[in-house]
C-alpha cells in the first residue's frame, strides 16, 4: 500500500506546471502516472501524445481545454480525457493557478518533464527545435503554439 499526505510526493516544475507525483511508475508497474498538477503558466502548446492517454480532473481554478478544434471551459469537478494521438492544449482562465489531478496511462510522461529540468528549461525554450526533439523522444509531438485566444 502507498499512502501520501496532502503535501507529500516527489515534486518537479517544468513548462508552466508543478507536478507532485502521487502514484509513480514503480508503484503502478508502469500502468499509469498520477500527479497533482498546479498549472500556473498561461497556456500549453498544441500537442499530442503518441504513446499515452491523458486525463485531467480539475480541483480548483479554471482552464480552457482545446480539443477537436474547439475550446471548452473546465472548472472544479470537470473531467477531461484526451485519448492517445489527439491534439490538445490548455489555457489557464483563473487568476490563481489551476489545480488538477493529472493521470497519464501508461506512465512515462513524467520522464519528459524531468528531462526538461535536466537539460535546462530556459535553454530549451531559447532553442525550440531542441524542445520539440526532446518532447518527441518522450512520446509527445509539439504541433505549434496554443491555437486559441
C-alpha positions as CSV (number, residue, x, y, z in Angstrom):
1,X,0.0,0.0,0.0
2,X,1.1,3.5,-0.8
3,X,-0.1,6.4,1.3
4,X,0.8,10.1,0.7
5,X,-0.4,13.1,2.7
6,X,-1.6,16.3,1.1
7,X,2.0,17.8,0.7
8,X,3.8,14.5,0.0
9,X,5.2,13.1,-3.2
10,X,8.2,14.0,-5.4
11,X,7.8,17.4,-7.0
12,X,9.1,19.0,-10.2
13,X,8.3,22.2,-12.1
14,X,8.6,22.4,-15.8
15,X,6.9,24.3,-18.7
16,X,4.3,26.1,-16.7
17,X,3.3,23.5,-14.2
18,X,4.4,22.0,-10.9
19,X,3.8,18.2,-10.6
20,X,3.6,16.4,-7.3
21,X,3.7,12.7,-8.0
22,X,1.1,10.7,-6.1
23,X,1.5,7.4,-7.9
24,X,4.8,6.8,-9.5
25,X,5.7,4.5,-12.3
26,X,7.3,2.0,-10.0
27,X,4.3,1.8,-7.7
28,X,1.9,1.2,-10.6
29,X,4.1,-1.2,-12.6
30,X,4.2,1.4,-15.3
31,X,0.4,1.3,-15.8
32,X,-0.1,5.0,-15.1
33,X,1.4,8.1,-13.5
34,X,-0.8,10.2,-11.2
35,X,0.2,13.7,-10.3
36,X,-1.4,16.7,-8.6
37,X,-0.7,19.4,-11.1
38,X,-0.5,23.1,-10.3
39,X,-0.9,24.8,-13.7
40,X,0.5,28.3,-13.2
41,X,1.5,29.0,-16.9
42,X,-0.8,30.9,-19.3
43,X,-1.0,28.2,-22.0
44,X,0.4,25.0,-23.2
45,X,1.4,24.5,-26.9
46,X,-0.9,22.4,-29.1
47,X,0.4,18.9,-28.7
48,X,-0.4,15.2,-29.0
49,X,0.8,12.2,-27.0
50,X,1.8,9.4,-29.3
51,X,2.1,6.7,-26.6
52,X,-0.4,7.6,-23.8
53,X,-3.8,8.8,-22.8
54,X,-4.0,11.8,-20.5
55,X,-6.8,12.8,-18.2
56,X,-7.4,15.9,-16.1
57,X,-9.8,16.3,-13.1
58,X,-10.0,20.0,-12.1
59,X,-9.7,20.5,-8.3
60,X,-9.6,24.4,-8.3
61,X,-9.3,27.2,-10.7
62,X,-10.5,27.2,-14.3
63,X,-8.9,26.1,-17.6
64,X,-10.0,26.1,-21.2
65,X,-9.3,22.8,-23.0
66,X,-8.7,23.0,-26.7
67,X,-9.7,19.6,-28.3
68,X,-11.1,18.7,-31.7
69,X,-10.9,22.3,-32.9
70,X,-13.0,23.7,-30.1
71,X,-12.3,25.2,-26.6
72,X,-14.3,24.1,-23.6
73,X,-14.1,25.7,-20.2
74,X,-13.5,23.4,-17.2
75,X,-13.8,24.3,-13.6
76,X,-13.8,22.4,-10.3
77,X,-15.2,18.9,-10.7
78,X,-14.8,18.9,-14.5
79,X,-13.1,15.9,-16.1
80,X,-11.4,15.6,-19.5
81,X,-10.0,12.5,-21.2
82,X,-7.6,13.0,-24.1
83,X,-7.0,9.8,-26.0
84,X,-3.6,9.0,-27.5
85,X,-2.8,10.9,-30.7
86,X,-5.4,13.7,-30.2
87,X,-4.2,17.2,-30.5
88,X,-5.0,19.3,-27.4
89,X,-3.9,22.4,-25.4
90,X,-4.7,24.1,-22.2
91,X,-5.2,27.7,-21.3
92,X,-5.5,29.0,-17.7
93,X,-8.6,31.2,-17.2
94,X,-8.4,31.9,-13.4
95,X,-6.0,34.4,-11.9
96,X,-4.7,31.8,-9.5
97,X,-3.1,28.6,-10.7
98,X,-5.4,25.8,-11.6
99,X,-5.0,22.6,-9.6
100,X,-5.8,19.3,-11.3
101,X,-5.3,15.6,-10.8
102,X,-3.5,14.5,-14.0
103,X,-3.4,10.8,-14.9
104,X,-1.3,9.5,-17.8
105,X,-1.5,5.9,-19.0
106,X,0.8,4.2,-19.5
107,X,3.3,6.0,-17.3
108,X,6.3,7.8,-18.8
109,X,5.4,11.4,-19.5
110,X,7.0,12.3,-16.2
111,X,10.3,11.4,-17.8
112,X,9.8,14.2,-20.3
113,X,9.4,16.9,-17.6
114,X,12.4,15.5,-15.7
115,X,14.4,15.8,-18.9
116,X,13.3,19.4,-19.4
117,X,14.6,20.2,-15.9
118,X,17.8,18.2,-16.6
119,X,18.5,20.0,-19.9
120,X,17.6,23.4,-18.6
121,X,14.1,24.8,-19.4
122,X,15.4,28.3,-20.3
123,X,18.0,26.8,-22.8
124,X,15.3,24.6,-24.4
125,X,12.8,27.5,-24.7
126,X,15.6,29.5,-26.4
127,X,16.0,26.7,-28.9
128,X,12.5,25.4,-29.7
129,X,13.8,22.8,-32.1
130,X,15.6,21.1,-29.2
131,X,12.5,21.2,-27.1
132,X,10.4,19.7,-30.0
133,X,13.0,16.9,-30.4
134,X,13.1,16.2,-26.7
135,X,9.4,16.0,-26.5
136,X,9.3,13.7,-29.5
137,X,11.8,11.4,-27.8
138,X,9.4,11.1,-24.9
139,X,6.2,10.4,-26.8
140,X,4.8,14.0,-27.3
141,X,4.5,15.8,-30.6
142,X,4.5,19.6,-30.2
143,X,2.3,20.8,-33.1
144,X,2.6,24.6,-32.6
145,X,1.5,27.4,-30.4
146,X,-1.8,27.4,-28.5
147,X,-4.4,27.8,-31.1
148,X,-6.9,29.8,-29.1
149,X,-7.2,33.4,-28.0
